[in-house]
Amino acid sequence: MKKALFLIALVTNMIAISAQSGFNYYKDSVKNGSSNDKAFTYFKKAYYDCIWNWTIEGADSAEYYLKLSIKEDSNYTAAYAFLAHVYQFKTYKAEDFDKYFALQKKYAEKAVSFHPLTGDAYSVMADVTWTEHDTSTTFSLLRDAIAREPENVGNYLWIAIRYRQMRQEKYFDSAVYSLRHIMELDPEYGQAYIKLGNVYHLDKHLYDSAKVYYRKTIDVYNNIKPRDNRMMDAYYWLGEVYKTEKKYDSAIYYYGLFLNEMEPSDMYIKDMRLSATYKALYECQQFAANKSLQQFLAFSTQRIKKDPTNTNLLLEILERNYIAIEQDSVYEKYALPLARYIQTVHSTERYVQIFAVDDEFIILKKLKRNNEALKVLLLCYAKNPNEPIILFDLGRIHVVMNNPGKGMAFLNKAKQNVNKDFTNEVFIDQLKDADFDKVRNTTEFKKLIK
């Protein structure tokens, strides 16, 4: 079963200093404390030193100290509820879900059995009933939690989460109301901002509003101490918004910021989150590159239209631009038509036509259209029987098409006709191409490079 990482909602009192009241909930709490000082000390250690890191190690340590707390005080309601929340956190590892869900339910039921004034017991029990698909009981428990503890931001957070999961517009508005109420209770509580950003982003598709709340989350992450590490997710979600808007440069920027925070961390399900981000980053880079490619191709097309008989310009665009972009769509739509067009343009330079035929051959070979490539060469060969470039290409294509006898014959003839434009050095260098690997060790081929 998939679950999002939600806050262990344990917050009542709001403080004015620059620290999240969610973190300091148990500092001087009589309501959530125990008359047994040792039990309360273990409880606070689990909360302050362990769970706030949101790591497997932190959850394991919290489990350990909460069990010690319960051992010291077997009637400690808040410890049972907190331990149920820890097991809830552990259910996010899918392969261990059944095991930890059973433990979550066990300790949630124990916490509720004390009929406590705090809302945490009811919120964690509401997660159990939600998982069991009992929606009406879930909302009843959450409303009970709010009634018992109306200043606990965690209670409003949980009911907002469930409203969103109802997947109906009227419930989205209720989620917004609950999250805004949290901000009134505790304006430094980052979870409210990131969750509201998600409502506007994923549910209402109001991207400008989503950006506002994701940025507020980032402010909390960077400025409020102690830091809630989950707030780094706002960088990722900003990247997602910009990706949806096809603003790929901005998306890449925020994905990069997220990776800078996540990669050195030990956050829970880190590998899964990194994998999703790397994939999204790659997709944005591909989209951005494609956008730049289209701009580049359009610019090249404009250059050709401005000077359509400048064969030097045309060959430059063909060979340095189009052929260099190794995409079949570019070969088909841009490179091949240009190579054929150049062959129709009158030029006083005799090698323009030969180079254009050679380029057409190269493009067709890259497209695996070897029969067409051979036909193009043979037509040119009929008019230019001693042209070394065409002879060399004929040798190459016959080797590629598994006709090495003919291939070697054309290569030998090309060597005999090398000239100042296609020198012996160029001939030898061209033989290094991988197309000749299948004949490289033959006696006939070795003679060519002597």
Secondary structure, DSSP 8 states (H G I E B T S, - for coil): ---------------SSSS-TTTTTTSS-SSSS-SSHHHHHHHHHIIIIIGGG-SHHHHHHHHHHHHHHHHH-TT-HHHHHHHHHHHHHHTTSGGGHHHHHHHHHHHHHHHHTT--SSSHHHHHHHHHHHHTT-HHHHHHHHHHHHHH-TT-HHHHHHHHHHHHHT--HHHHHHHHHHHHHHHHH-TT-HHHHHHHHHIIIIIS--HHHHHHHHHHHHHHHHHSSS--GGGGHHHHHHHHHHHHTT-HHHHHHHHHHHHHHHTTS--TTHHHHHHHHHHHHHHHHHHHHHHHHHHHHHHHHHHHHHSTT-HHHHHHIIIIIITTS--HHHIIIIIHHHHHHHTTS--SSTHHHHHHHHHHHHHHHHTT-HHHHHHHHHHHHHH-TT-HHHHHHHHHHHHHTT-HHHHHHHHHHHHHT--SSS-HHHHHHHTTSGGGGGGTTSHHHHHHT-
